[in-house]
Amino acid sequence: MVDVAGKDETKRIAVTHGFISMNAEAFLAVREGSVKKGDVLGIARVAGIMAVKKTPELIPLCHTLQVTSAGIDSP
């Protein structure tokens, strides 16, 4: 284990983009919130934020990061 307590704090920003393909009918249902199983975009936001909080468990050899904010946006 390496002691990093004496290092200066740095501000880092990570941004990622994704693409999801679906037919027009499914897209309208998601945008209008009329999907039978509920708010698809809301669930996606929660899942994304949960993934950010679990970064060290999801990415091999990644140390724990102090995350100060996370946001999931859709156009």
Buried (B, 14 or more C-beta within 10 A) or exposed (E): EEEEEEEEEEEEEEEEEEEEEEEEEEEEBBEEEEBEEEEBBEEBBEEBBEBBEEBEEEEEEEEEEEEEEEEBEEE
